[in-house]
Amino acid sequence: MIYPSHLQIVYDSHMCLHQKSGDVTEFDQDLKDFCDRLLFHMKRARGLGLAAPQVKTMRRIFVTNQKPCIWINPVISKYTGSTFFQEGCLSYPHVYFKIKRYRKIVVDYFDVDGTAQQKKLDGKKGMLSVVVQHEIDHLNGITFMDLYKEASNAASKNT
């Protein structure tokens, strides 16, 4: 796949934010270069994470600022508990909502070289668990705005 050389974060109702991304199948220099650009844009925007669909690239890739890490074709293989966390999003500037997330997760993914990895994350020990879940949602065409609206609608039906 040829990845875009110029990246720009999309906002609000852009169609890329509401479509499911395809798997990465080739681990090559183009992928590495794209991931470097994605990391650069995340840092420049002062984000905690940035997913490929947020820059109009429909592949299952995201980056996080903790250590920094590149996550390719991630899957949450285990989860337990729940927590609420105040979240924001680079695609929804200056908007913050409390979102319900799993407290502990296990994520299987590939690094930029195509090597299988696994991380166990605990939301009680840091934000990375929440950030990873937020970015995986982007890969599945789900935004935190969608989750907030869904929770608000469910709450209004119960009152």
N, C-alpha and C positions, 0 to 999 in steps of 0.2 A: 504494500500500500504506500502511496505517496502522501505524506503528511504535509499540512500547510506550513509555509515558512513564516507567514505573518499571523500572529494570534491576537484575537480581540475577544474579550469576555462579552457574552451576550446577556441580555437582561430580560426580566419579567416573563413575558408570554412568548418568547422566541420558540419556534417549533422544535429546535434541537433539545430544549429542556424537557420536552414531553414525549420523546421517542426513546425506545430501548436501543442501547448500543450493541454493536457486534463484537465478537471475540477477536482478540489479536491472534494472528496465526503465524506471522513472520517476525522473528526477533533479529533485526538487522540494524545497520547504522542509521537508517532513516528513523527507526523507532527510537533509538538512543538520542538522536538529535532533537526529535520532537519532545521527548521527555525532559531534556535539558531546557528547552524553550518553555515548557509547561511549568517547570520548577521556577524559572526566572520570573514568569508572569505572576505566579502565586506570591512569590516574595515581594515583587514590586507592588502588588495590590495589598500587601500585608494580610494575606489570607492564611487560614490554618490548613486549607486544602483547596484543590482545584481539580475538577474532573474534565476529561476531554470534551464531553458534550457542551460544556460551558464556553468552549472556544470553537464550536461548530465542527467537532471531529467525533464522529459516532463510533468510537472504539472504547472497549472496556479498560480504560486507563485512568488513574488519578494519582495525584501526588499529595503528600502531606509535609508540613513543615517541621515535624518532630523527627529529628535526626537526618535530614530530610529523607523521605522514602518514596519509592515509585512502586505502585501497586498495579499489576496487570492481570486481567481476568479474575478479579477477586470474587470469592464466594464465602459467605458466612456459613461455616459447617456446624457450629454449635453456638447456643446462646442460652443464657439464664438471667432471671431477675429483670427488673425494670428500674428506670430512673427517669427523672425529668431534667431537661437541660435547656438553658436559654441559648438559642442558636441564632446565628445570622448567616448570610450567604452573599458571596460576591456578586451573584446575579440578581440580588434584591438588596441593593445598598440601603443602609440605615433602617432596616426592618429586622425586628427580633421577636421570636416567639419561644415559649416553653414547649418543647417537643418531648414526647415519651419515646424512650429508647431502651434497648436491652442494656443491662448493666455489665454483664460479662459476655464476651464473644470470642470465638476462635475463627480466624480468617485464613483461608488457603488462597494463595496467589502466586504469581510468577514475578521474578525480578526482571530487569531490563535485558538480562542475558538469557532469559528463558528457563532459569533454574527455579524449581518449585520451592516455595517458602510457606511457613505457617507462623502466625503470631497469635498469642493469647493476650487479650486486652481486657482490662477491668476498669469500668467507668468510675469506680471509687478511687482509683489510683491516678487518674489523669483524664484528660479530655480526648485522648487519641481514639478511644472506643467510640465516642460520639461522633467525632470527625469522620472516621472510617464509615460508619453507618450512613451518615449524611451524604458522603461522596458515592457510596454504593447505590444509594437511592437515585442520585443523578444518572448513574449508568443504566438504571432501570426506568428512566423517564419520569421519576417522581421527584418533586421539589418539596422543600420543607413547608412551603405555602400550601401545597396539596394536603400534607399531613395536618397542618393547623386547621384548614377548612373542614377536613374530615372529622377531626376531633371536636370542633365547634358544632358541627351539624349533629353529631352523636349526642353531645351534651344538651343541645337545645331540644332534642327529641325526648330526652329523659326528664325534662322539667315540666 
